[in-house]
Amino acid sequence: MSQPVLPELSIWQRVRRFAVPPVMIEACAAARADGDWRAGCAAGRIDVEVDLAEVRRNHGARQAELIEADLVALAPDLLRWHLPRILGGRTSLATHQEWLLSTREGRLGEDDVILVVSVPRTVDGSQRLQLKVRPALTVGPDRRDLPPTFWSADHVGGLRAAYGGTPERLPGFEVDGSVRPFEAYPMRVEPADLATRAEVFDRLIAAGDPVAAWAAAGVDLDPTRPQGYRPDPESMTTGLTVPIGLGVEMQRLHDRYGVDRVAVRKRWRSIAEVGRRESHGVAARLIGSGVEHSDLRSLADPVHTRPVDLDLVRHGLLTPAEVHPLVRAVLFPGAGAGPLRDDIDVVREVSVRCRGEWHTVRHGDGRLDALSHPPEEVRREQLLGGLGGQVAGCLTAVAAWRGSAGRLPRPLRELRREVLLRIQHGGSAALAALLDAGLDPRMGDGRGGTLLHHARSLDDPTLVHRLLDSGELADHKAEMYDDEDEDDENDHDHRGPLEIRQVVEEWINR
């Protein structure tokens, strides 16, 4: 029997390394300490479209007070840490979703408004979030009410219980914080140690008995497949959907909306219905994607998916010290409270096979150099390549680094991937740090573009000037910045914010 585990753990490891940069975490923490929610949202790359005065005029003073309280409670970095990812080899946020954020208690009414966070529309677009005020009771398959545990620094303490843990220990871990071997998981829940519920769930899933596994977590599962059911991929019966927190969440949603049924949705499809029973029990059944379920509220993904951080730590892909500080303090308090480190190192010396010998190319100090070739030979080879001739292996690597066809050595491919991930998730601050550390600004992105083709992730025009002045934009790569879609004032998903586009267009036309 093998323990259930999240797919694409290596991608999740990459998400944890790059998607919420330490500099963002530190800046958000400083803003929280100062009580400055606007600075926190700016540090967390959230565009705030909230006017409290307008909320007060249109909806009353009480609604404005509640919205402001949620803004103060919001920890943008914690929110990013827990939002779902598209995966499939990518670290981007899952697209086309809206997340309702509210710490208020009690039933929501027709006149209530609520904070709503919107994620990017495209996988490769900017990872900036948008925060708005919207009617609280609007229902849609892309809308999910995210429990405050996953986004509020004041409520993150509930994370331990949400993952099936107790004050003494977490599922899959011993009391001292060490990883418990899967073979040591019990087959029956121990009433004196409720962390065993999640362990028994995993053992029974591995044994091929999902009904008993869900029952151990307090949920009655009907595994009957309805007509037209398409599993994704058998997530309800293979341990990828975890029922540990469903009872508490169903009670919360009932108290807030008066609902007793919700849908579990995966990648735009409904796969299960979870219902609250009058006896306070919870039941789940598989469903198809018919329209009869379209009016059900969607269960928030972090509530029913395997805890990412626990799986990563269990499998040695993340240390407790690398977990978000707010999360670490709750899940791994014994790991200490040291700051996250993110030393940027872009220096690489790479061996390249060149004319029957091993030569060295070096990246650093703002360029990629073929160290084994004198400057006059480099110029001669570049001229030869421009005429269509065959050039030396070192010069092929340099050309490939800058976007031309040819083989790029693996260490440089890995560096390029790291650079693009840092820019996508860290924006202008990340690019500035990379350039300061010695990144060659003429690096190609491996898909025919340059760093300027990732301007959608930037918000600092001075960085665009810095790239342009380096000669980063080649004439044959300027077609992305033509005058199409002139009416789109904030084309984040394609060419970036308007002010960035204007800088590029002015440079091209000068």
N, C-alpha and C positions, 0 to 999 in steps of 0.2 A: 504494500500500500504506500502510495506517495502522498505527501501533504498537498492540499490545494494551495495554489499560489497565483497571484496576479500575473497575467501575461505581460510580456514586454517589461520585465523588471529592469532590464538594462536601460530602457528608455526612461523609466521613472527615475532611475539613478541620475540620468542626465537632466531631467526636469528639476530634481532637487538641487543639482549643482548650479544650474544657470537661470531657471525661470524666476526665482526670487533672489536677486543678488544681495550679498551681505550689505553693500552700501545702501540699498533700499531699506533693508530691515533696520539698519542703524538710524537712518534718517527718519523713518516712521516712528521708531521708538523715541527719538528725541522730540518729535512733534507731539507725541502723546504725553510725554512728560511736561511739555509746555502748555498742554491743553489746546493746541492749535490744530483743529481737524482739517482746515484748508491746507496747511503745510503738509500734513500727513497724506492727504489725497494727492498732492503734487508729487511728493516723494514716491508714492505708490503708483504713479502714472495713471491716475484716475482723473478724467475730465469731469469737473463738477458743473452740472447744469441745474443747480438748485438755488432759488432765490427765496430766502426765508420771508422777506417782506411780502413777496407775491403770494406765498403760501398763506400768510396771515390774512391778506386781503381777500383771497378767494375761498379759503377754507376755515378761517377762524384762528384765534390765538392758540387754542388748545392743540390743534393739528400742527401748527408751527413749532410749538414746544416739543411735541413728540418727535417730529422730524429732526429737530436740532439735537435732541437727546440721542437719537440713533446715529447722527453724524459724529457726535462726540465718542460714542461707543465703538464706532467702526475702526478696525485695524486693517488698513488696506493690504499690508504685507501678509497678514494672517489669512485674509480673504483669498489672495492670489495663491497662497500655499495650498488651499483646499479646493480651489475650483478644478473641475474635471479637465482633462487634456484629450486632444483628438487622437493621440497615439498613432499607430500605423507607421512607426519609425520617426514620428515628429514630437516635438515638445510643446507645440502651440496649444493655446486654450481651445477647448471644444467650442465650435461656432454655433451661432444662431440660438443663444440661450439668454434668458433674462432671470435674474436672481432677486427675489424679494428679501429685503433686509429690515427687520423690525424686532426690537427687544420688548415691545409693549405686551402686556398680558391681557387676557380677556377676549371677547368676541369682537371682531372687526365688523363695521357697519358700512352701509352704502355711501356715507359721507366721508369715510376715512380715506386718507391718502398715505402712501408708503414710499420708502426709498426703493428704487429698482436699479440694479446694475446690469448693463448690457455688455456682452462680450463682442469681440471682433466678428465681422461677417465672413472673413476669409482666413484660410489656414496660414497663408504666408504674409498676411497683412500685419499692421501694427498691433502690438499686444496691449495697447492702451484700452482702458475700460471707460465707460460712460455712466455717470450717476445722475439719475433724474428722479422727480417725484411723479408718481402715477396713482390712479385709483387702486385701492387695495384689493377689491374683489374681482377684478378682471381675471378671467380664466383662459388659459391657452396651453397647448402641449409643450411650448417652449418656456413656459414660466414655472419656476420652482421656488418655493419658500425655503430659504436656507436657515437652519437653526442657528441662533447666535453663537453657539459653541464653536462654530467653524469660522466666525469672522469678527467676534467681539472679544477684546482683551479682558473685559469684565466677566465673560461667560466661558472662556476657554477651559476653565477648571472642570467643566462637564465632559471634556473629551475622554477622560479615563473611563468613565461609566459608559459613554457612548460606544466605546470599543470593547465593552464587555469586561472591563477591569474592575478591580476592587481597590480599596485603599492600600491593601497589602501587596498586590502584584497585578501584572497585565497577563492576558492570555498568551501562552507561548513563552513566558518568561518566569524565572524563579523569583523568589522574594528579594534576592540580592541583585536582581536585574540581569542576570546571565540568561542566555537562551536555553529554554527547556527543550530537550530532544523530542522529536515527534513521537518516537516510540514510547515516551513516558506520558503521553497524553492519556487521560482516563477514558473509559468507554461509557461511564455513567457520570452524570452531574453530581458533584459533591455539595450538599446543601451548605456546608460550612465554608465552601470556597467557590463562589459563583463565577470566578474567572474560568472555571472548568467548563462552563456552558459553551464558550467558543471553541475550546479544545475538543470537547465531545462532538460538536458540530463538525469540525474538520475530520475527526476520526471516522465518523459515520459516513460522511461524504466520500472519503477515501475508500470505505468499505462498500460503496455502491448503494447506500440506503438513504437517499435524500429525504424521504418522508420522516424517518426517525431522526435525522439530523435536524430538520426544521422543528420537530416536536421538542427536541432537547433545548432549543432556543425559545420555546414557548409559542410557536406558530404552527397551526395546522396547514400543511401544504397538500393541495390536490394536484397531483402531477399529470392528470389527464390532459392530453393535448387536444385542443379544439381544432376543428376543421380550419385549414389554412394557417395553422401555427407554424412560425419559422423561428426556431431557437437562435440565440445570439450569444455565444455558441453554447447552447445548453446551460446558460449562465445561472438559471434558477436551480439546477440540479447538480452542478459541479463545484459549488462553493465560491463562485465569483460574485454572486449576490448573497449577502450575509444578513440574516434576519434578527441579529442580536438586539438592535435598537428599535425595531419596528413598533413594539408595544408603546414605548414612551413617545415616539414620534406620532403615532396615530392619535394618542390622547392629546398631544399638543395641537395637532391640526383640527381635531374635533372641537377643542376649546376655542380655537381661533376662528374657524370657518363653519363649524357645525357639520362637517363632512364625516362620513363613516367609510368611504371608499376612495382610494387613490390608485393611480397607475404607476407601475415601474416601467420606465421607458429607456431604451438603449438605442442610440443612434437613430433617432427620429421614429422609432417603432415601439408600440406598446407590447410588452412581453408578459406582464402579469398584473393582476389586480389584487390589492391588499385591502382587506376589510376589517373593520373594528366590530366586534360582537358586543351585544348588550351585557354579557357576562364579563366584559373587559378582556376577553381573549382576542386573539388576532388570527385571521385565516388568510391564506393566499392561494390563488389559482392561476394557471396559465391562461392567457387570452391571446387572441389574434389581433390584427391591426384594423379591425372594423371601425366604422364611424360611431358605433354604439358606445365606444370608450373614449371618444374624443373630448367629451365634456368633463372627464375626470381630471382632477388636479394631479400634477406630476410629483412623485416623491423625489426629494433632492438626492442626487447621486451619492454624496458623501455619507448619507444615512444608511445606504444599502450596499455599498461596495466594500470590498476588503480594505482594511486600513493600510494605506500605502506605506506609511512610515514603519509600521510594525513588520510588514513583510520584508522591507528593505533591510531593516536591522537584523531580523532573524536570519537572512541569507547573506549577511556580511557585506552588503552593498552600500550601507550607510552606517556610520557610527552615531551613537546618541549625541555626541558633541556636534555633529553636523546637522542635527534636526533644528528647525526653527526655534529660537530661544523660548518663545511663549509655549510652544508645544512641548519642548524638551523639559521645561519646568514641571509640566503636568505628568508626562509619560515617563520621563527618566530623570527624576529629581536628583538621583545620586550621581548623575554625570557632571554636575557642576554647572556653573553659569558663565563659562568663558565666552568671549566674543567669537563670532564666526570669522574665519580667515579666508581671504580670497586674493592671494598674491597672483598678480597677472605677470606671466612670463612668456614673452613671444620670441625669445631667442632660441633658435634651432640651428644646429649644425648637422647636416644630413649627407650621408654618403650616396654618391650617384655613380653609376657605371658609365664611363665616358671614354669611348675609343679604346676599349680593351683594358682600361685601368679604373681604379676607384678614386674618384675625386670628391671634393667637399664643396657643398653650397651652404652658405650661412645666411639665415634671416635674422635681422636685428638692425637697430639704428635707422629704421625707416626704409630699409631696402633688402632685397635678396641678391646676394653676390655670389658669383662663381669664383671662389677663392683660388682655384687651381689654374685660372686663365688670366693673363695680363690684360689690361684695359684695351690695348690695341687689337688683341686677338678677339676680345668680346665684340668690339665694334665691327671687325671683319666678319665674324660669324653672324651678327645681326643683319649686316648688309646682305650676306649670302642667303639668309633665311628670307629676307624681304624679296629676293629674286626667285624664290621657290626652291633653293638648294637645300641639301641636308645639313643640319647644324649639329654641333657636338651635344652629347647627352646633358651636360651641365646647362648649356644655353637653352636646350629644349625644356628643362625643368623650370628655368627662370621664365620662359615664355608662357608655359602652362600655368604658372603661378599668377601671371598677369592676364590670363584669360584666353590664350591661344590654345589650339589643339595640341595634344601631346600628353605624355605620361607625367603625372605629378607624384613624387615619392610619398609614401604613406604618412610619414611624420608631418609633411606639409599639408596633406589633405586633412589630417586631424586638426592641425592648427587652424586651417581655413574654416572648418566646421565650428570650432570653438569660437572663433572671431564672429561668425555670423550669428551664432546662438547668443553670444553676449550682446551684440547690437540689437537683435530682435527683442530680447527681454529687458535689456538695460537702457536702450535708447541712447541719447546724446551723451549721458554721463559715461556709459560703457565705451562708446567710440572714442571719446576724449582720453579716457584712461588707456585704451589700447594704443592710440597714437603716441601718447606720452611715453608708453613703455617701449616704443620702437617698432610698431607695426608699419609695414610697407603700405602706404595709402593707395598704391596702384594694384593691390590684390584684386583678382577676379573672383567671382562668386561660384565658379564652376558650372554656371548655366548661361554663360554668355553675357553676364552683367558685371557691373563694377560696384564698389561700395555705395556710389551715388544711387544705384538702382534700389538701394534699401533706405532711401531717404524717408520713406513712409514711417520708419521707426524713430526718426529724429525730430527734434523740436528746437534746435539751436542753429540758426543760420550761419553763425561764425564757423561752425564745424564744416558746413558746406563750402564756405570760402576756403577753408584749410585744405579740403580735398581737391577743390578745383585748382588752387594755386600749386598743388603738387603735380599737376598734369594727369590726375586720375581719370578724367573724362576724355576718352579718345573720340575722335570725330565719328567713327563708325558705331559708337555706342550711345549716341545722343538721341536716337529716335524715340526713346521712351519719354522724352521731355518736350514733345511737340505741343501744339496748341489745342489738341482735342479736349473735349469736356471742359471748356473754359468756365462754364457756369457752376461747376462743382467747387465750392469754396474750401472744402476740407476733404480732399480725396485721399484719406489715410490709407485705404486699401490698395492704392495703385502707386501714385507718385509722391505721396506725402502731403503735409499741410501746405496751404497756399503760399505762405511766406518762404518755405523751402523751395517750392517750384519757381517762384519769382527770382530767387537768387541764381538758380541754375539757368533759367531762360535768359536772364540778363548777361550771364557769362557767355552763353552760347552766341548771343547776338552782338557781342561787343566787337 
